[in-house]
Structure formats: C-alpha cells, structure tokens
Amino acid sequence: VYPDRVAVVHGRQRYSYRELLERSLRLASALQRRGIGPGDTVAAMLPNIPAMLEAHHGVPMCGAVLNALNIRLDAGALAFMLEHGEAKALITDTEYAPLMREALQRVGRDLLVVDVDDPEGPGGERIGAIEYEALLGEGDPAFAPLWPADEWQAIALNYTSGTTGNPKGVVYHHRGAHLNAVGNVLVWSMPQFPVYLWTLPMFHCNGWCFPWSIVLQAGTQVCLRR
C-alpha cells in the first residue's frame, strides 16, 4: 500500500516498505527451500536490528514459528530452548558467536545456522553454514506467502526466564498476535505513519507485538542494537 515509505532505519541504512517486503519474502522462500515449513521452529538470537524485524515477517510467511531468544541468557538456558523448542534453524548475530557455539555444542542434533554480520555491530566470528545476506540471495522475491490454515496456528514461541527451573515455553497464535498488534494501535491512540524507536527488546514477548503494530500503521521502525 505504501511501498516507498521508509519502513526501517538502522544506522546509515534505510529500507522502504518495498524492500522490507522483498527481503521478508526472500527469507521465507530461502527457508522453505532448505526444508523449513509449517510448524517448524526458527530461532533468532538477534538484537533489535533489521534481520529481527524481517524474521517477524519472513518466518511466518513460510508457515514456520519464530522463537526469539533472550540475548542475556547463558549457554545452558539457550541450549535448553533450542532443544525443547525443536528449532530446525538458528539465525544468530556474530556478536554472540562464542555463546551460541557453546549452546549448539550442547544440542544433540544439527541445525541450519545462519550468521548475521550486522554492519552496525562489533563484528565477530561466523559459526554458521551461510551468512544472512547470502541466504536472502537464495530466496525468491516473488514467493507466495503461506497464509495460516487456521487462526489458532502458532506464529511465535517465547520462553519464560525459568526462575524456579527450566524455562517454560509459551505459544502465540496468529489470532492472538493479530489482536495484540491491533490493540497496541488502539490503546496508544497510535497515529498513521508513527516513528518507533526500538528500546524494548524484540525478544521480549515479540516486542509486545510492535513489529507488527508499526507495520499495520505503515510506520518507521528505528533499530538500536542496545
């Protein structure tokens, strides 16, 4: 509807809604080509950067479930989440390479690991099979998204902190995420074309669903790694 509006700002980067759509479709297509589909879990160990926003759209577009990992946890907790959530893929920022390498060593199976080398980040070692931009290059920008077959279909998996034991998994369904995204707009009397500065972590309850709320209003999301 608004292809030329600025959708994402990250340092010197500016993405239009046309670009956000194309990149999200490429992500969905590339994941599908690598065997990920409805009901599969895709974990994301990312700060508030464009790749995390794209995951909130591209992962559901191939029918998969997004598991946004808490970047403040230790390797043991992260390994538990990857195992318990049955993640088939992990998209991880290179800043967290040492932590995620240790977590992956504790998981008793292979995952597709995708490295995000954020130009605004501190850099770091790549531990995956492919870099994020190269993965997008495998995808089809004309990919037809897989709409949920049922409104109760899972869209995201989040974990509690597990204060008294292992973390507990909580599932969002498409209906709930949709209603929460719309509710944000209504409760905050959000104007059309808002500009939203990301201070809340997107791993926290999917950023209270604001990755979807701001898009609903064709707004601009300003990313911050910290």
N, C-alpha and C positions, 0 to 999 in steps of 0.2 A: 504493500500500500504506500509506503514511504521509502522507496529504495535508496534515495540519495541523502536521506538524513543521516547524521553521524550516530552510529549505534554504540561504538566502543572507543574509549580514549585510554591509551596506555603509554605513558612517557611521550615519545615523539610519534607514536603510532596513532593513526585514526582509521577506523573501519566504518564504512557505510552499512546500512541495513542490507543492501545488495550483497556486499562482501560477507557479512555475518551469515546470511542465508546460504551463500555458496560454500563457505567454509564448514558450516554445520552439516550440509548435505554431503560434502566430500568426506567428512568424518564418519557419518552414518554409512555411506557406501563402502568406505575402506574397511570399516569394522565388519560389515556384512560379508565382504569378500574374504575376510580372514576367519569366517565361520562363526561370527557372533550374531545372535538373533534374539527373537522374543524370549523373555525370561532370563536371559544370561546377564550376569553382573559384570559391569565395568567399573573398576575402582579408579579414583583420581586422587593423587597426592600432590596437590597444587595450591599455591597461594591465590590471591584474588587477581588473576591475570586473564587475558582473553581466552586462553585454552580452556579455562574452567567455565567460562560463560558458554563457550562453544560446546563443551561436554554436556551442559544442561539442556541443550537443544539437540545436538547430534546423536547422543547416546539413545534418548527416547525415540528418535526418528528411525532407528533400526530395530525398535522394539525392545531394546535392552534396558537394564535397570542401573542407574547411576549410584555408585557408592562413594560419596565424597569423604575422604579420610581426614581425620583431625591431625594437622601437621605438628601438633605439640606433644603427641604421644610417643611412647618408646617402641622399640622394635618388637617386643613381645606382644603388646596390645595390637599393633598393626598387623602382625602375623596372624593373630587370632581372627581379626576381622577379615583378612583375605581368605583364610581357610573357612571360617564359619559362613561367610557370605558367598562362598564358592565362586570367587572372582575368576573370570576367564581372561581378563585383560587388566593391565595397570598402566595408567598414564601418570608419569611422575616427573616433577621438576628436578633438574640436575643438582640443585642446591641440596636436595635430600638424598643424594646417591648413597652415601655411607650408611645412613639409617635404613633405607629401603633395601639395600643389598643384604644387610643383616636380617631384615624381616623376611625377605624372599628365601633366604637360606633355611629359615625355619618352616617354610611352607613345603609340604611334601609332594609338590607337583609343579609342572611348568606352566607359566602364564605368558601371554603376549605382553611384553614390557615395552612401553613407548616413552622415550625421553623427550621432555620439553626443555629446549635450550632457550630460555627467555632472554632476549637482548637487553632487557632492563634488569636482569638478575645478576648475581655474582658469578655465575658460571659454575662449572663442576663437571665431574666425570659422567660419562654416559654408561649406563648399565643395561640398556635395553637392546632389542633387536633392530629397532628403527627409530629415527628421530621424528617428532610430531609433524613437522612440515613435509617431510618425505612421505609419511603416512597419508596426509591430506592429498598429496600428489597422486596417490593410487586411486583416490576416490572420484566418483562421477558427480559433477556439479548439477547434472540433470536427474539425479537419483529421486525416485518417488518415495516419499516417507511412508513408513508403515504406521498407519493410524492405529490406536489401540482397538482391539477387537471388542473390548468391554471397558466401561468407565472405571471399573474396580481393578483394572490391570495395574501392576506395580510400575511406578516410574522412578522411584528412588528408594535406596536403603541407607538408613543412618544408624549410628551406634551411640548408645549412652556411654558415659565415662566408665561405667563398671566399678563404682566406688567400693562395693562390697563383694566383688567377684569379677568374672569375665564380663566384658561389655555385652549389652543386650541390643539386639537388632530391632529396629523399628521401620516398618514399610510405609511409604507414601504411595497412594494410588493416584491415577490420573485425575479422578474426580476431586479428591482432596487437594491436590496441588493446584488444580484449576480454581477451586473455590477460595483457597487461601490467597492465590495471586489476585483474584478479583477483589477479595475482601481487603487486601492491602490498599488498593486504589480507593475503595470507598471510605475506609476508616480514616485514611490520611488525607482525604479530600485532594487526592493527587491530580495535578493539572495534566493536560496533554503536553507531551514533549518535556517531561521533567529531566533534570540533570541530577544523577545519583552518584554520590561519592562512596566507594566501597570501603567502609571501615569494619563492618561486621564480617567475620569470615564466611565465605560461601560454603565451607564445610559444616557450618552450624545450622542445622535444620534447613539445608539448602538456602542459606542466607534469608531465612524466613520467606522463601519463595520470591524474593525480589528479582532474581534473574529473569523470572517470567513476568512479574508485575510491570517492570520498567519497559519490557518489550511490548506488553499489552498497550502501553501508552505511547509507544514509539519514542521513548526517551533515550538519553545518552548515559551510558554506564562508564564511570571513570574508575579505572582499576588502580589498586595500590598493593604492592607486594607485602607491605607491613602497615 
